Amino acid sequence: MVQAYEAETESGDPKDPVTPSRSRLRRLGPFRSWRGDPGIWRRGLVLAGCAALVALLTGLHAHVPNRIGNLGSLSETFLPWLTVVTVPLLLLVALWRRSATALIALLLPVLVWFNLFGGLITDKSTGGGDLTVASHNVNADNPDPERTAKDVAASGADVLALQELAPGRVSAYRDALAETYKYHAVQGTVGLWSKYPLQDVAPVDIRLGWTRAMRSTVVTPQGEVAVYVAHMPSVRVKMRAGFTASERDRSADALGEAISRERVAGVVLLGDLNGTMNDRALKSVTAQMRSTQGAAGDGFGFSWPASFPMARIDQILVRGVEPVSSWTLPRTNSDHLPVAASIKL
């Protein structure tokens, strides 16, 4: 009798018992019928405006000014995440508000995102590469440099570039890699290890006052390749100064100038650029080279931070050669993931 009474008080029909929890769910916005509700088009105009703003910021990111705190470069560093994070949140609110206008508007940022990044989702790798290259920021405070060196060498790379080599630990990397790589050269805090001879090794001035970039000609069985190794200055996000990247930007311009003067037809750049391919501040480099991840990778290939990769700031860029595959390697003791690529000469 008690159960029948409770059912009748909730549903009005003792033959159709409804629990209190189900009744409350039916009264909630997302579970109510939208039919016959004229407000579905009037509600959510603010949400629709937010969706349109996300679409504009994503599609027209190049027009976000850098004059104030380098906001343009900051947004471009994490550009894919702008839509990935905001659209699901706006979608939940639109459903809660029962706004058809907001739901339709959410199609805008989704379409813009797929137009910019949809090509990165599919696997574009092919076979037939002549040379495998790898790059890794090993972290100056790496507690086990020998293990890190061996882990990266296990990738089978013919040419390996390392950045952030602490002066007192270069010998550890040299000893760990000696069995795999017959040739190597270190300039400042960057180094290059190769199974093929190295010629014309020289530092590259990137306007820092100390050496964080180098160049060498790698003599492969298929011909010569100019290989650059670079570690751009770090960037920071500060409350008052914003995205501080002026030092990195100057170094990127200097690196771009050096590469533009390169006379060897095939060029490969390996390094931690502390910026993504979308970042306009790196255009002096990215405008003249292709990303192996964008051309032959599978996915975004995020490399930093290693614990939860959110951006690809470790790059393998090429000019005059054809990338056939690109991938990230398993995590080491560094805060960056190693990256690798196979190229056809």
KOLMARKE-581691 format. One record per residue (C-alpha): residue number from 1; residue in one letter; x, y, z. Coordinates in nm, 2 decimals, decimal comma. Layout:
N
+-----+------+--------+--------+--------+
:  nr : rest :      X :      Y :      Z :
+-----+------+--------+--------+--------+
: NUM :    A :      X :      Y :      Z :
...
+-----+------+--------+--------+--------+
# end
This chain:
345
+-----+------+--------+--------+--------+
:  nr : rest :      X :      Y :      Z :
+-----+------+--------+--------+--------+
:   1 :    M :   0,00 :   0,00 :   0,00 :
:   2 :    V :   0,28 :   0,24 :   0,08 :
:   3 :    Q :   0,45 :   0,17 :  -0,25 :
:   4 :    A :   0,13 :   0,23 :  -0,45 :
:   5 :    Y :   0,07 :   0,55 :  -0,27 :
:   6 :    E :   0,42 :   0,68 :  -0,35 :
:   7 :    A :   0,39 :   0,58 :  -0,71 :
:   8 :    E :   0,06 :   0,76 :  -0,75 :
:   9 :    T :   0,19 :   1,08 :  -0,59 :
:  10 :    E :   0,48 :   1,09 :  -0,84 :
:  11 :    S :   0,31 :   0,99 :  -1,16 :
:  12 :    G :  -0,06 :   1,03 :  -1,10 :
:  13 :    D :  -0,11 :   0,68 :  -1,23 :
:  14 :    P :  -0,07 :   0,38 :  -1,00 :
:  15 :    K :  -0,02 :   0,16 :  -1,30 :
:  16 :    D :   0,28 :   0,36 :  -1,41 :
:  17 :    P :   0,51 :   0,38 :  -1,11 :
:  18 :    V :   0,79 :   0,63 :  -1,13 :
:  19 :    T :   1,06 :   0,66 :  -0,87 :
:  20 :    P :   1,13 :   1,00 :  -0,73 :
:  21 :    S :   1,48 :   1,00 :  -0,89 :
:  22 :    R :   1,34 :   0,93 :  -1,24 :
:  23 :    S :   1,08 :   1,20 :  -1,19 :
:  24 :    R :   1,35 :   1,46 :  -1,10 :
:  25 :    L :   1,56 :   1,36 :  -1,40 :
:  26 :    R :   1,26 :   1,42 :  -1,63 :
:  27 :    R :   1,23 :   1,77 :  -1,49 :
:  28 :    L :   1,59 :   1,85 :  -1,57 :
:  29 :    G :   1,65 :   2,06 :  -1,88 :
:  30 :    P :   1,85 :   1,81 :  -2,10 :
:  31 :    F :   1,59 :   1,53 :  -2,05 :
:  32 :    R :   1,28 :   1,73 :  -2,13 :
:  33 :    S :   1,12 :   1,73 :  -2,47 :
:  34 :    W :   1,22 :   2,02 :  -2,70 :
:  35 :    R :   0,91 :   1,98 :  -2,91 :
:  36 :    G :   0,68 :   2,27 :  -2,90 :
:  37 :    D :   0,93 :   2,49 :  -2,71 :
:  38 :    P :   0,97 :   2,82 :  -2,89 :
:  39 :    G :   1,26 :   2,92 :  -2,66 :
:  40 :    I :   1,50 :   2,68 :  -2,81 :
:  41 :    W :   1,59 :   2,94 :  -3,07 :
:  42 :    R :   1,60 :   3,24 :  -2,84 :
:  43 :    R :   1,80 :   3,08 :  -2,56 :
:  44 :    G :   2,18 :   3,04 :  -2,57 :
:  45 :    L :   2,27 :   3,35 :  -2,78 :
:  46 :    V :   2,56 :   3,41 :  -2,56 :
:  47 :    L :   2,67 :   3,05 :  -2,60 :
:  48 :    A :   2,64 :   3,09 :  -2,98 :
:  49 :    G :   2,86 :   3,40 :  -2,96 :
:  50 :    C :   3,12 :   3,21 :  -2,76 :
:  51 :    A :   3,12 :   2,93 :  -3,02 :
:  52 :    A :   3,17 :   3,19 :  -3,30 :
:  53 :    L :   3,45 :   3,35 :  -3,10 :
:  54 :    V :   3,63 :   3,02 :  -3,07 :
:  55 :    A :   3,60 :   2,96 :  -3,44 :
:  56 :    L :   3,74 :   3,31 :  -3,52 :
:  57 :    L :   4,03 :   3,27 :  -3,28 :
:  58 :    T :   4,12 :   2,94 :  -3,43 :
:  59 :    G :   4,07 :   3,02 :  -3,79 :
:  60 :    L :   4,22 :   3,37 :  -3,77 :
:  61 :    H :   4,49 :   3,30 :  -3,52 :
:  62 :    A :   4,75 :   3,49 :  -3,73 :
:  63 :    H :   4,56 :   3,81 :  -3,66 :
:  64 :    V :   4,57 :   3,78 :  -3,28 :
:  65 :    P :   4,82 :   4,06 :  -3,20 :
:  66 :    N :   5,16 :   3,98 :  -3,04 :
:  67 :    R :   5,21 :   4,34 :  -2,92 :
:  68 :    I :   5,05 :   4,26 :  -2,58 :
:  69 :    G :   5,23 :   3,98 :  -2,40 :
:  70 :    N :   5,29 :   3,78 :  -2,72 :
:  71 :    L :   4,93 :   3,66 :  -2,70 :
:  72 :    G :   4,94 :   3,55 :  -3,07 :
:  73 :    S :   5,23 :   3,31 :  -3,02 :
:  74 :    L :   5,09 :   3,19 :  -2,69 :
:  75 :    S :   4,76 :   3,10 :  -2,85 :
:  76 :    E :   4,93 :   2,94 :  -3,15 :
:  77 :    T :   5,14 :   2,72 :  -2,92 :
:  78 :    F :   4,84 :   2,54 :  -2,79 :
:  79 :    L :   4,60 :   2,62 :  -3,08 :
:  80 :    P :   4,46 :   2,26 :  -3,13 :
:  81 :    W :   4,35 :   2,26 :  -2,77 :
:  82 :    L :   4,14 :   2,58 :  -2,79 :
:  83 :    T :   3,86 :   2,39 :  -2,97 :
:  84 :    V :   3,91 :   2,05 :  -2,80 :
:  85 :    V :   3,87 :   2,20 :  -2,45 :
:  86 :    T :   3,60 :   2,47 :  -2,51 :
:  87 :    V :   3,36 :   2,29 :  -2,75 :
:  88 :    P :   3,27 :   2,00 :  -2,51 :
:  89 :    L :   3,21 :   2,25 :  -2,23 :
:  90 :    L :   2,99 :   2,47 :  -2,45 :
:  91 :    L :   2,81 :   2,16 :  -2,58 :
:  92 :    L :   2,71 :   2,05 :  -2,22 :
:  93 :    V :   2,58 :   2,40 :  -2,14 :
:  94 :    A :   2,39 :   2,42 :  -2,47 :
:  95 :    L :   2,22 :   2,09 :  -2,39 :
:  96 :    W :   2,14 :   2,20 :  -2,04 :
:  97 :    R :   1,99 :   2,53 :  -2,17 :
:  98 :    R :   1,81 :   2,34 :  -2,45 :
:  99 :    S :   1,94 :   2,59 :  -2,71 :
: 100 :    A :   1,92 :   2,48 :  -3,07 :
: 101 :    T :   2,09 :   2,81 :  -3,17 :
: 102 :    A :   2,40 :   2,73 :  -2,96 :
: 103 :    L :   2,41 :   2,37 :  -3,09 :
: 104 :    I :   2,42 :   2,48 :  -3,45 :
: 105 :    A :   2,67 :   2,75 :  -3,37 :
: 106 :    L :   2,91 :   2,49 :  -3,23 :
: 107 :    L :   2,94 :   2,34 :  -3,57 :
: 108 :    L :   3,15 :   2,65 :  -3,67 :
: 109 :    P :   3,46 :   2,58 :  -3,44 :
: 110 :    V :   3,44 :   2,21 :  -3,52 :
: 111 :    L :   3,45 :   2,27 :  -3,90 :
: 112 :    V :   3,74 :   2,52 :  -3,86 :
: 113 :    W :   3,93 :   2,28 :  -3,64 :
: 114 :    F :   3,90 :   2,00 :  -3,90 :
: 115 :    N :   4,00 :   2,23 :  -4,17 :
: 116 :    L :   4,32 :   2,32 :  -3,99 :
: 117 :    F :   4,41 :   1,99 :  -3,82 :
: 118 :    G :   4,20 :   1,72 :  -3,97 :
: 119 :    G :   4,49 :   1,62 :  -4,20 :
: 120 :    L :   4,70 :   1,54 :  -3,89 :
: 121 :    I :   4,46 :   1,27 :  -3,77 :
: 122 :    T :   4,52 :   1,02 :  -4,04 :
: 123 :    D :   4,83 :   0,81 :  -4,08 :
: 124 :    K :   5,03 :   0,96 :  -4,37 :
: 125 :    S :   5,34 :   0,74 :  -4,34 :
: 126 :    T :   5,47 :   0,53 :  -4,62 :
: 127 :    G :   5,77 :   0,30 :  -4,67 :
: 128 :    G :   6,10 :   0,33 :  -4,85 :
: 129 :    G :   6,30 :   0,57 :  -4,64 :
: 130 :    D :   6,68 :   0,60 :  -4,69 :
: 131 :    L :   6,78 :   0,77 :  -4,36 :
: 132 :    T :   6,63 :   0,75 :  -4,01 :
: 133 :    V :   6,69 :   1,05 :  -3,79 :
: 134 :    A :   6,60 :   1,12 :  -3,43 :
: 135 :    S :   6,61 :   1,42 :  -3,19 :
: 136 :    H :   6,59 :   1,44 :  -2,82 :
: 137 :    N :   6,62 :   1,71 :  -2,55 :
: 138 :    V :   6,78 :   1,50 :  -2,29 :
: 139 :    N :   6,74 :   1,75 :  -2,00 :
: 140 :    A :   7,05 :   1,89 :  -1,83 :
: 141 :    D :   6,93 :   1,74 :  -1,50 :
: 142 :    N :   6,88 :   1,39 :  -1,64 :
: 143 :    P :   6,96 :   1,14 :  -1,36 :
: 144 :    D :   7,06 :   0,86 :  -1,59 :
: 145 :    P :   7,22 :   0,99 :  -1,91 :
: 146 :    E :   7,35 :   0,65 :  -2,01 :
: 147 :    R :   7,01 :   0,49 :  -2,00 :
: 148 :    T :   6,85 :   0,77 :  -2,19 :
: 149 :    A :   7,12 :   0,75 :  -2,46 :
: 150 :    K :   7,08 :   0,38 :  -2,51 :
: 151 :    D :   6,70 :   0,41 :  -2,52 :
: 152 :    V :   6,71 :   0,66 :  -2,80 :
: 153 :    A :   6,98 :   0,47 :  -2,99 :
: 154 :    A :   6,75 :   0,16 :  -2,97 :
: 155 :    S :   6,52 :   0,34 :  -3,22 :
: 156 :    G :   6,76 :   0,24 :  -3,50 :
: 157 :    A :   6,82 :   0,60 :  -3,60 :
: 158 :    D :   7,11 :   0,65 :  -3,84 :
: 159 :    V :   7,16 :   1,01 :  -3,72 :
: 160 :    L :   7,08 :   1,12 :  -3,37 :
: 161 :    A :   7,07 :   1,48 :  -3,24 :
: 162 :    L :   7,08 :   1,56 :  -2,87 :
: 163 :    Q :   7,01 :   1,89 :  -2,70 :
: 164 :    E :   7,07 :   2,03 :  -2,35 :
: 165 :    L :   7,39 :   1,84 :  -2,30 :
: 166 :    A :   7,53 :   1,94 :  -1,96 :
: 167 :    P :   7,90 :   2,00 :  -1,99 :
: 168 :    G :   7,99 :   1,75 :  -1,72 :
: 169 :    R :   7,78 :   1,48 :  -1,88 :
: 170 :    V :   7,89 :   1,48 :  -2,24 :
: 171 :    S :   8,13 :   1,20 :  -2,18 :
: 172 :    A :   7,84 :   0,98 :  -2,04 :
: 173 :    Y :   7,65 :   1,02 :  -2,37 :
: 174 :    R :   7,97 :   0,97 :  -2,57 :
: 175 :    D :   8,05 :   0,65 :  -2,40 :
: 176 :    A :   7,69 :   0,51 :  -2,41 :
: 177 :    L :   7,66 :   0,58 :  -2,79 :
: 178 :    A :   8,01 :   0,48 :  -2,90 :
: 179 :    E :   7,91 :   0,13 :  -2,99 :
: 180 :    T :   7,62 :   0,24 :  -3,21 :
: 181 :    Y :   7,76 :   0,55 :  -3,37 :
: 182 :    K :   8,11 :   0,57 :  -3,52 :
: 183 :    Y :   8,10 :   0,95 :  -3,57 :
: 184 :    H :   8,00 :   1,23 :  -3,34 :
: 185 :    A :   8,05 :   1,60 :  -3,28 :
: 186 :    V :   7,95 :   1,82 :  -2,99 :
: 187 :    Q :   7,92 :   2,20 :  -3,01 :
: 188 :    G :   7,83 :   2,37 :  -2,68 :
: 189 :    T :   7,52 :   2,21 :  -2,54 :
: 190 :    V :   7,41 :   2,03 :  -2,86 :
: 191 :    G :   7,55 :   1,72 :  -3,03 :
: 192 :    L :   7,52 :   1,50 :  -3,33 :
: 193 :    W :   7,59 :   1,12 :  -3,35 :
: 194 :    S :   7,60 :   0,95 :  -3,69 :
: 195 :    K :   7,66 :   0,61 :  -3,85 :
: 196 :    Y :   7,79 :   0,80 :  -4,15 :
: 197 :    P :   8,09 :   1,04 :  -4,17 :
: 198 :    L :   8,05 :   1,40 :  -4,06 :
: 199 :    Q :   8,21 :   1,68 :  -4,25 :
: 200 :    D :   8,23 :   2,06 :  -4,21 :
: 201 :    V :   8,11 :   2,06 :  -3,85 :
: 202 :    A :   8,07 :   2,41 :  -3,72 :
: 203 :    P :   7,86 :   2,60 :  -3,46 :
: 204 :    V :   7,58 :   2,82 :  -3,58 :
: 205 :    D :   7,54 :   3,16 :  -3,42 :
: 206 :    I :   7,19 :   3,21 :  -3,30 :
: 207 :    R :   7,26 :   3,54 :  -3,11 :
: 208 :    L :   7,28 :   3,40 :  -2,76 :
: 209 :    G :   7,65 :   3,45 :  -2,67 :
: 210 :    W :   7,70 :   3,08 :  -2,62 :
: 211 :    T :   7,66 :   2,78 :  -2,86 :
: 212 :    R :   7,32 :   2,61 :  -2,88 :
: 213 :    A :   7,32 :   2,52 :  -3,25 :
: 214 :    M :   7,55 :   2,35 :  -3,49 :
: 215 :    R :   7,57 :   2,23 :  -3,85 :
: 216 :    S :   7,73 :   1,93 :  -4,02 :
: 217 :    T :   7,73 :   1,76 :  -4,35 :
: 218 :    V :   7,64 :   1,39 :  -4,32 :
: 219 :    V :   7,78 :   1,18 :  -4,60 :
: 220 :    T :   7,53 :   0,90 :  -4,66 :
: 221 :    P :   7,55 :   0,63 :  -4,93 :
: 222 :    Q :   7,27 :   0,82 :  -5,11 :
: 223 :    G :   7,45 :   1,15 :  -5,10 :
: 224 :    E :   7,53 :   1,45 :  -4,87 :
: 225 :    V :   7,27 :   1,59 :  -4,63 :
: 226 :    A :   7,32 :   1,92 :  -4,43 :
: 227 :    V :   7,20 :   1,85 :  -4,08 :
: 228 :    Y :   7,14 :   2,13 :  -3,83 :
: 229 :    V :   7,09 :   2,08 :  -3,46 :
: 230 :    A :   6,94 :   2,36 :  -3,25 :
: 231 :    H :   6,80 :   2,43 :  -2,91 :
: 232 :    M :   6,60 :   2,76 :  -2,90 :
: 233 :    P :   6,59 :   2,96 :  -2,58 :
: 234 :    S :   6,31 :   2,87 :  -2,34 :
: 235 :    V :   5,99 :   3,07 :  -2,32 :
: 236 :    R :   5,79 :   3,15 :  -2,01 :
: 237 :    V :   5,44 :   3,27 :  -1,92 :
: 238 :    K :   5,46 :   3,54 :  -1,66 :
: 239 :    M :   5,17 :   3,73 :  -1,50 :
: 240 :    R :   5,30 :   4,08 :  -1,58 :
: 241 :    A :   5,51 :   4,02 :  -1,89 :
: 242 :    G :   5,29 :   3,76 :  -2,06 :
: 243 :    F :   5,45 :   3,51 :  -2,30 :
: 244 :    T :   5,82 :   3,60 :  -2,28 :
: 245 :    A :   5,97 :   3,48 :  -2,61 :
: 246 :    S :   6,17 :   3,76 :  -2,75 :
: 247 :    E :   6,51 :   3,58 :  -2,70 :
: 248 :    R :   6,37 :   3,27 :  -2,87 :
: 249 :    D :   6,23 :   3,48 :  -3,16 :
: 250 :    R :   6,57 :   3,64 :  -3,22 :
: 251 :    S :   6,74 :   3,31 :  -3,22 :
: 252 :    A :   6,48 :   3,16 :  -3,46 :
: 253 :    D :   6,55 :   3,45 :  -3,70 :
: 254 :    A :   6,92 :   3,39 :  -3,69 :
: 255 :    L :   6,87 :   3,01 :  -3,75 :
: 256 :    G :   6,64 :   3,08 :  -4,04 :
: 257 :    E :   6,90 :   3,31 :  -4,20 :
: 258 :    A :   7,17 :   3,04 :  -4,16 :
: 259 :    I :   6,95 :   2,78 :  -4,32 :
: 260 :    S :   6,86 :   3,01 :  -4,61 :
: 261 :    R :   7,23 :   3,03 :  -4,70 :
: 262 :    E :   7,27 :   2,65 :  -4,70 :
: 263 :    R :   7,41 :   2,53 :  -5,04 :
: 264 :    V :   7,36 :   2,16 :  -4,99 :
: 265 :    A :   7,03 :   2,06 :  -5,15 :
: 266 :    G :   6,90 :   1,83 :  -4,88 :
: 267 :    V :   6,86 :   1,99 :  -4,54 :
: 268 :    V :   6,74 :   1,84 :  -4,21 :
: 269 :    L :   6,68 :   2,04 :  -3,89 :
: 270 :    L :   6,67 :   1,85 :  -3,56 :
: 271 :    G :   6,60 :   2,02 :  -3,23 :
: 272 :    D :   6,40 :   2,17 :  -2,96 :
: 273 :    L :   6,26 :   2,49 :  -3,11 :
: 274 :    N :   6,05 :   2,57 :  -2,80 :
: 275 :    G :   5,76 :   2,65 :  -3,04 :
: 276 :    T :   5,52 :   2,48 :  -3,27 :
: 277 :    M :   5,48 :   2,49 :  -3,65 :
: 278 :    N :   5,18 :   2,73 :  -3,59 :
: 279 :    D :   5,38 :   2,98 :  -3,40 :
: 280 :    R :   5,44 :   3,29 :  -3,63 :
: 281 :    A :   5,76 :   3,38 :  -3,45 :
: 282 :    L :   5,93 :   3,07 :  -3,61 :
: 283 :    K :   5,83 :   3,16 :  -3,96 :
: 284 :    S :   6,18 :   3,24 :  -4,07 :
: 285 :    V :   6,25 :   2,87 :  -4,02 :
: 286 :    T :   5,91 :   2,71 :  -4,09 :
: 287 :    A :   5,85 :   2,91 :  -4,40 :
: 288 :    Q :   6,13 :   2,74 :  -4,58 :
: 289 :    M :   6,11 :   2,39 :  -4,43 :
: 290 :    R :   5,85 :   2,11 :  -4,40 :
: 291 :    S :   5,75 :   1,93 :  -4,08 :
: 292 :    T :   5,80 :   1,56 :  -4,11 :
: 293 :    Q :   5,51 :   1,51 :  -3,86 :
: 294 :    G :   5,27 :   1,72 :  -4,07 :
: 295 :    A :   5,38 :   1,55 :  -4,40 :
: 296 :    A :   5,42 :   1,19 :  -4,30 :
: 297 :    G :   5,32 :   1,15 :  -3,93 :
: 298 :    D :   5,02 :   0,98 :  -3,76 :
: 299 :    G :   4,85 :   1,22 :  -3,52 :
: 300 :    F :   4,99 :   1,54 :  -3,37 :
: 301 :    G :   5,31 :   1,40 :  -3,23 :
: 302 :    F :   5,30 :   1,61 :  -2,92 :
: 303 :    S :   5,64 :   1,59 :  -2,74 :
: 304 :    W :   5,62 :   1,81 :  -2,43 :
: 305 :    P :   5,57 :   1,78 :  -2,14 :
: 306 :    A :   5,66 :   1,41 :  -2,15 :
: 307 :    S :   5,42 :   1,33 :  -1,86 :
: 308 :    F :   5,12 :   1,47 :  -2,05 :
: 309 :    P :   5,23 :   1,59 :  -2,40 :
: 310 :    M :   5,03 :   1,90 :  -2,51 :
: 311 :    A :   5,25 :   2,06 :  -2,78 :
: 312 :    R :   5,50 :   1,95 :  -3,04 :
: 313 :    I :   5,80 :   2,18 :  -2,97 :
: 314 :    D :   6,06 :   1,92 :  -3,06 :
: 315 :    Q :   6,08 :   1,93 :  -3,44 :
: 316 :    I :   6,22 :   1,75 :  -3,74 :
: 317 :    L :   6,20 :   1,98 :  -4,04 :
: 318 :    V :   6,33 :   1,91 :  -4,39 :
: 319 :    R :   6,40 :   2,08 :  -4,72 :
: 320 :    G :   6,50 :   1,91 :  -5,04 :
: 321 :    V :   6,43 :   1,56 :  -4,91 :
: 322 :    E :   6,10 :   1,36 :  -4,88 :
: 323 :    P :   5,97 :   1,26 :  -4,54 :
: 324 :    V :   5,81 :   0,91 :  -4,55 :
: 325 :    S :   5,72 :   0,86 :  -4,18 :
: 326 :    S :   5,74 :   1,04 :  -3,85 :
: 327 :    W :   5,67 :   0,93 :  -3,49 :
: 328 :    T :   5,75 :   0,99 :  -3,12 :
: 329 :    L :   5,96 :   0,75 :  -2,92 :
: 330 :    P :   5,89 :   0,61 :  -2,57 :
: 331 :    R :   5,95 :   0,83 :  -2,27 :
: 332 :    T :   6,30 :   0,85 :  -2,12 :
: 333 :    N :   6,42 :   1,03 :  -1,80 :
: 334 :    S :   6,38 :   1,37 :  -1,98 :
: 335 :    D :   6,08 :   1,60 :  -1,96 :
: 336 :    H :   6,06 :   1,58 :  -2,35 :
: 337 :    L :   5,97 :   1,29 :  -2,57 :
: 338 :    P :   6,22 :   1,19 :  -2,84 :
: 339 :    V :   6,10 :   1,23 :  -3,20 :
: 340 :    A :   6,21 :   1,04 :  -3,50 :
: 341 :    A :   6,15 :   1,04 :  -3,88 :
: 342 :    S :   6,24 :   0,85 :  -4,19 :
: 343 :    I :   6,33 :   1,04 :  -4,50 :
: 344 :    K :   6,40 :   0,96 :  -4,86 :
: 345 :    L :   6,70 :   1,13 :  -5,02 :
+-----+------+--------+--------+--------+
# end
